[in-house]
Amino acid sequence: MEESSFSVPNNNASNTAITTGLSYRRHYRPYYTKRQLLALGNIRRLGSLAAKETSARYSSCKFMQDVGRKLGFPQKTISTSQALYHRFYLYYSIKDYSPQDISIACLFVASKIEETIKKLKDIFVAVHSVKYPDSKELDPEQISEDRKRKILGYEKLVLETICFNFQLRHPYEYIIKFTKWIKDIQPSLDDKQLAKKAYEMAVDSYKTSLCIEYPPHTIAAGCIYLASLFLTEQNESFKVQGPLWDQWFLSRMDDIEDVAQQILDLYIATNPRHDISKYTRLKIILNEQAQQRGPDPYLDKSSQLELKTGNMKGLDEVNTNQHTVSYHFE
């Protein structure tokens, strides 16, 4: 577990609403429960900004995807930048920090974490090219020092938010391994097409908060599960025969289905109205399967209570060691 301690300056107090106080300590843990995500949203007092923040998440993650491709980043680097973005806005609000500036900072940090380093001026040039595709290329010498300093300041904030913990894993490698495993059990299955579809869904999953809710092997299992449903509608031969998904992939079936549901919600929210019927139909299938299966008998008591009541106890409850970053005030 990583830990860091530092003082919070008194200026810019409005931008550090959650980290107010003379000093605080942060403890890194990788994932949040839904109740903790809801509590953090309430602490940031999003209110009417909640829908705007969700929309900003979609557009910012697409923006990072486009800029990352322009820079020649591998998908792993782009996904790392998107994961950093989600973590940052757990504790800070879009009303205080521009999503575009934070996106640039996250791309810059991700390029270092994944050892695909680009100079900040090169990222600015790519950003300009994505934003203004019909204009001429930005001259790096025209980038102001104030703009560079601003992004470098945000870089420090991003690093502090993750407590300088750079151990980020992605679902892509698990998708390849899991589909090969399914192929061994069901030789007639086209594992390459299944893997390709699941990989596309895993890339899309970074437009949601899944990467801070579930470990990568569970996201991989959810993407493969959803991909198999998609492909089975087109061709019955893609139906995976009698899998024990939770036992095979060491993930709760409820979690695997929740991954699939959130990706479907993303597709419904971001696709044209005439194209959402197939996504809605798959959501109905998933809901019916969950009802037939009933509650998870192995779910721990605290999680059962959370799902049953949906209650949250406020800041004291959030400031525990049960989620990614915990603030202890002195």
C-alpha positions as CSV (number, residue, x, y, z in Angstrom):
1,M,0.0,0.0,0.0
2,E,1.3,3.4,-1.0
3,E,1.0,6.3,1.4
4,S,1.9,10.0,1.1
5,S,1.6,13.0,3.4
6,F,1.8,16.6,2.5
7,S,0.4,20.0,3.4
8,V,-2.5,21.6,1.6
9,P,-2.0,25.3,0.7
10,N,-4.7,27.7,1.9
11,N,-5.1,29.2,-1.5
12,N,-7.4,27.6,-4.1
13,A,-9.5,26.3,-1.3
14,S,-12.6,26.0,-3.5
15,N,-10.7,23.5,-5.7
16,T,-9.8,21.2,-2.8
17,A,-13.2,20.8,-1.0
18,I,-12.6,17.2,-0.1
19,T,-9.0,17.7,1.0
20,T,-9.5,20.7,3.2
21,G,-7.5,20.7,6.5
22,L,-3.9,21.4,7.4
23,S,-2.7,17.9,6.4
24,Y,-4.1,14.6,5.2
25,R,-2.8,11.1,4.3
26,R,-3.9,9.1,1.3
27,H,-4.0,5.3,1.1
28,Y,-4.2,3.6,-2.2
29,R,-6.6,0.8,-2.8
30,P,-7.7,-0.1,-6.3
31,Y,-11.5,-0.3,-6.3
32,Y,-14.7,1.4,-5.1
33,T,-18.1,0.0,-4.2
34,K,-21.1,1.7,-5.8
35,R,-22.1,3.2,-2.5
36,Q,-18.7,4.8,-2.1
37,L,-18.9,6.2,-5.7
38,L,-22.3,7.7,-4.8
39,A,-21.0,9.1,-1.5
40,L,-18.1,10.8,-3.2
41,G,-20.4,12.3,-5.8
42,N,-22.6,13.7,-3.0
43,I,-19.5,15.1,-1.2
44,R,-18.5,16.9,-4.4
45,R,-22.1,18.3,-4.5
46,L,-22.5,17.6,-8.1
47,G,-26.3,18.1,-8.1
48,S,-27.3,19.3,-11.6
49,L,-23.7,18.8,-12.7
50,A,-23.9,15.0,-12.5
51,A,-25.4,14.6,-16.0
52,K,-22.9,17.1,-17.3
53,E,-20.0,15.2,-15.7
54,T,-21.2,11.9,-17.3
55,S,-21.4,13.5,-20.7
56,A,-17.9,15.0,-20.1
57,R,-16.6,11.6,-19.3
58,Y,-17.8,10.2,-22.6
59,S,-16.4,13.0,-24.7
60,S,-13.1,13.3,-22.8
61,C,-12.4,9.6,-23.1
62,K,-13.1,9.7,-26.8
63,F,-10.9,12.8,-27.0
64,M,-8.0,11.0,-25.2
65,Q,-8.6,8.0,-27.6
66,D,-8.3,10.2,-30.6
67,V,-5.3,12.2,-29.4
68,G,-3.6,9.0,-28.2
69,R,-4.0,7.4,-31.7
70,K,-2.7,10.6,-33.3
71,L,0.4,10.3,-31.1
72,G,0.8,6.6,-32.0
73,F,0.2,5.4,-28.4
74,P,-0.6,1.7,-27.9
75,Q,-4.1,1.1,-26.5
76,K,-2.6,0.3,-23.1
77,T,-1.3,3.9,-22.8
78,I,-4.6,5.4,-23.9
79,S,-6.5,3.2,-21.4
80,T,-4.2,4.2,-18.6
81,S,-4.8,7.9,-19.4
82,Q,-8.6,7.2,-19.2
83,A,-8.3,5.3,-15.9
84,L,-6.3,8.3,-14.5
85,Y,-9.1,10.6,-15.6
86,H,-11.8,8.6,-13.8
87,R,-9.8,8.5,-10.6
88,F,-9.1,12.3,-10.7
89,Y,-12.8,13.2,-11.0
90,L,-13.7,11.1,-8.0
91,Y,-12.3,13.8,-5.9
92,Y,-12.4,16.9,-8.0
93,S,-15.2,18.6,-9.9
94,I,-15.5,19.6,-13.6
95,K,-16.6,23.0,-12.4
96,D,-13.1,23.5,-10.9
97,Y,-10.9,21.7,-13.4
98,S,-11.4,21.7,-17.1
99,P,-11.9,18.2,-18.5
100,Q,-9.8,19.0,-21.5
101,D,-6.8,20.2,-19.4
102,I,-7.1,17.1,-17.2
103,S,-7.3,14.9,-20.2
104,I,-4.0,16.4,-21.5
105,A,-2.4,15.9,-18.1
106,C,-3.6,12.3,-17.9
107,L,-2.2,11.5,-21.4
108,F,1.2,13.0,-20.3
109,V,1.3,11.0,-17.1
110,A,0.2,7.8,-18.9
111,S,2.9,8.2,-21.5
112,K,5.5,8.1,-18.6
113,I,3.8,5.2,-16.7
114,E,3.6,3.0,-19.8
115,E,7.1,4.1,-21.0
116,T,5.8,5.5,-24.3
117,I,7.0,9.0,-23.4
118,K,6.1,12.0,-25.4
119,K,7.1,15.6,-24.8
120,L,4.3,17.9,-23.6
121,K,4.6,20.1,-26.7
122,D,4.0,17.0,-28.9
123,I,0.8,16.3,-27.0
124,F,-0.3,19.9,-27.5
125,V,0.3,19.6,-31.2
126,A,-1.8,16.4,-31.4
127,V,-4.5,18.0,-29.3
128,H,-4.7,20.9,-31.7
129,S,-4.8,18.6,-34.7
130,V,-7.7,16.6,-33.2
131,K,-9.7,19.7,-32.2
132,Y,-9.1,21.6,-35.4
133,P,-8.5,18.9,-38.1
134,D,-8.9,21.4,-41.0
135,S,-6.3,23.9,-39.7
136,K,-2.6,23.9,-40.1
137,E,-0.4,22.1,-37.6
138,L,0.3,24.0,-34.4
139,D,3.8,25.5,-34.1
140,P,5.2,24.2,-30.8
141,E,7.0,27.5,-30.3
142,Q,3.6,29.2,-30.0
143,I,2.6,27.3,-26.9
144,S,2.7,29.7,-24.0
145,E,4.7,28.9,-20.9
146,D,1.6,29.6,-18.7
147,R,-0.2,26.8,-20.5
148,K,2.7,24.4,-20.0
149,R,2.9,25.3,-16.3
150,K,-0.8,24.7,-15.9
151,I,-0.6,21.2,-17.3
152,L,2.5,20.4,-15.2
153,G,0.6,21.5,-12.1
154,Y,-2.3,19.2,-13.0
155,E,0.2,16.4,-13.5
156,K,1.2,16.7,-9.9
157,L,-2.5,16.6,-8.8
158,V,-3.1,13.5,-10.9
159,L,0.0,11.8,-9.3
160,E,-1.1,12.7,-5.8
161,T,-4.6,11.4,-6.5
162,I,-3.2,7.9,-7.3
163,C,-0.7,8.2,-4.5
164,F,2.1,7.6,-6.9
165,N,1.0,4.0,-7.4
166,F,1.7,3.0,-11.0
167,Q,0.5,-0.6,-10.9
168,L,-2.3,-0.4,-13.4
169,R,-3.5,-3.5,-15.1
170,H,-5.9,-3.8,-18.1
171,P,-8.3,-6.5,-19.2
172,Y,-6.8,-7.0,-22.7
173,E,-4.3,-9.8,-21.8
174,Y,-7.0,-11.6,-19.9
175,I,-9.3,-11.5,-22.9
176,I,-6.7,-13.4,-25.0
177,K,-6.1,-16.0,-22.3
178,F,-9.7,-16.5,-21.5
179,T,-10.9,-17.0,-25.1
180,K,-8.1,-19.5,-25.7
181,W,-9.2,-21.4,-22.7
182,I,-12.8,-21.4,-23.9
183,K,-11.5,-22.6,-27.3
184,D,-9.8,-25.6,-25.6
185,I,-13.1,-26.5,-23.9
186,Q,-15.2,-25.8,-27.1
187,P,-13.0,-26.5,-30.1
188,S,-15.7,-25.5,-32.6
189,L,-15.8,-21.9,-31.3
190,D,-14.1,-19.1,-33.4
191,D,-12.1,-17.7,-30.5
192,K,-10.4,-15.1,-32.6
193,Q,-13.7,-13.4,-33.5
194,L,-14.9,-13.7,-29.9
195,A,-11.7,-12.1,-28.7
196,K,-11.9,-9.3,-31.2
197,K,-15.4,-8.4,-30.2
198,A,-14.6,-8.6,-26.5
199,Y,-11.5,-6.5,-27.0
200,E,-13.5,-3.7,-28.7
201,M,-15.9,-3.8,-25.7
202,A,-13.0,-3.6,-23.3
203,V,-11.7,-0.5,-25.1
204,D,-15.2,1.1,-24.9
205,S,-15.4,0.1,-21.2
206,Y,-12.9,2.9,-20.3
207,K,-15.6,5.5,-21.2
208,T,-17.3,4.2,-18.0
209,S,-16.1,3.9,-14.4
210,L,-15.7,0.1,-14.6
211,C,-11.9,0.3,-14.3
212,I,-12.3,1.7,-10.8
213,E,-15.1,-0.7,-9.8
214,Y,-13.8,-4.1,-10.9
215,P,-10.4,-5.8,-11.4
216,P,-9.3,-6.4,-15.0
217,H,-10.0,-10.1,-15.1
218,T,-13.7,-9.4,-14.1
219,I,-14.0,-6.7,-16.8
220,A,-12.5,-9.2,-19.3
221,A,-15.0,-11.9,-18.3
222,G,-17.9,-9.4,-18.6
223,C,-16.7,-8.3,-22.1
224,I,-16.4,-11.9,-23.3
225,Y,-19.8,-12.7,-21.8
226,L,-21.4,-9.8,-23.6
227,A,-19.5,-10.5,-26.8
228,S,-20.8,-14.1,-26.8
229,L,-24.4,-12.8,-26.5
230,F,-23.9,-10.3,-29.4
231,L,-22.3,-12.9,-31.7
232,T,-24.8,-15.7,-30.7
233,E,-27.6,-13.4,-32.0
234,Q,-25.9,-13.4,-35.4
235,N,-24.7,-17.0,-35.4
236,E,-25.8,-19.8,-33.0
237,S,-22.3,-21.4,-33.2
238,F,-20.9,-18.6,-31.0
239,K,-23.0,-19.8,-28.0
240,V,-20.6,-20.8,-25.3
241,Q,-21.8,-24.2,-24.1
242,G,-22.7,-24.5,-20.5
243,P,-19.9,-22.3,-18.9
244,L,-19.6,-21.9,-15.2
245,W,-18.5,-18.2,-15.8
246,D,-17.9,-17.4,-12.1
247,Q,-15.9,-20.5,-11.5
248,W,-13.9,-20.3,-14.8
249,F,-13.0,-16.6,-14.4
250,L,-12.9,-16.3,-10.6
251,S,-15.6,-13.5,-10.6
252,R,-19.1,-13.3,-9.2
253,M,-21.7,-13.7,-11.8
254,D,-23.5,-10.6,-10.6
255,D,-20.3,-8.6,-11.3
256,I,-19.8,-10.2,-14.7
257,E,-23.4,-9.2,-15.6
258,D,-22.9,-5.7,-14.2
259,V,-19.9,-5.1,-16.4
260,A,-22.1,-6.2,-19.4
261,Q,-25.0,-4.0,-18.3
262,Q,-22.8,-0.9,-17.9
263,I,-21.3,-1.4,-21.4
264,L,-24.8,-1.7,-22.8
265,D,-25.9,1.4,-21.0
266,L,-22.9,3.2,-22.6
267,Y,-24.0,2.0,-26.1
268,I,-27.6,3.1,-25.5
269,A,-26.5,6.5,-24.3
270,T,-24.0,7.2,-27.1
271,N,-25.7,5.5,-30.2
272,P,-28.5,6.9,-32.4
273,R,-32.0,6.1,-31.2
274,H,-32.8,3.8,-34.1
275,D,-29.8,1.6,-33.2
276,I,-30.5,0.8,-29.5
277,S,-33.1,-1.9,-29.8
278,K,-30.5,-4.7,-29.8
279,Y,-28.8,-3.3,-26.7
280,T,-32.1,-2.9,-24.9
281,R,-33.0,-6.5,-25.8
282,L,-29.8,-7.8,-24.4
283,K,-30.4,-5.8,-21.2
284,I,-33.7,-7.5,-20.8
285,I,-32.1,-10.9,-21.3
286,L,-29.5,-10.1,-18.6
287,N,-32.2,-9.0,-16.2
288,E,-34.3,-12.1,-16.7
289,Q,-31.2,-14.3,-16.1
290,A,-30.4,-12.5,-12.9
291,Q,-34.0,-12.9,-11.6
292,Q,-34.0,-16.6,-12.4
293,R,-30.6,-17.1,-10.6
294,G,-31.7,-15.1,-7.5
295,P,-29.5,-13.5,-4.9
296,D,-25.9,-14.5,-4.5
297,P,-25.7,-16.9,-1.5
298,Y,-22.0,-16.1,-1.0
299,L,-22.3,-12.3,-0.9
300,D,-20.9,-10.9,2.3
301,K,-23.3,-9.2,4.8
302,S,-22.1,-5.6,4.3
303,S,-22.5,-5.9,0.5
304,Q,-26.0,-7.5,1.0
305,L,-27.0,-4.6,3.2
306,E,-25.6,-2.1,0.6
307,L,-27.6,-3.7,-2.3
308,K,-30.7,-4.0,-0.1
309,T,-30.9,-0.4,1.3
310,G,-28.7,1.7,-0.9
311,N,-27.9,3.8,2.2
312,M,-24.7,5.7,2.8
313,K,-23.4,7.3,6.0
314,G,-21.5,10.3,4.6
315,L,-17.9,11.4,4.9
316,D,-16.9,9.3,8.0
317,E,-18.0,6.2,6.1
318,V,-16.2,7.2,3.0
319,N,-13.0,7.9,4.9
320,T,-12.2,4.2,5.5
321,N,-9.6,2.0,4.0
322,Q,-12.2,0.2,1.8
323,H,-11.7,2.2,-1.3
324,T,-9.0,3.6,-3.5
325,V,-8.0,6.8,-1.8
326,S,-8.7,7.5,1.9
327,Y,-8.3,10.9,3.5
328,H,-7.5,11.1,7.2
329,F,-7.9,14.6,8.6
330,E,-5.9,15.9,11.5
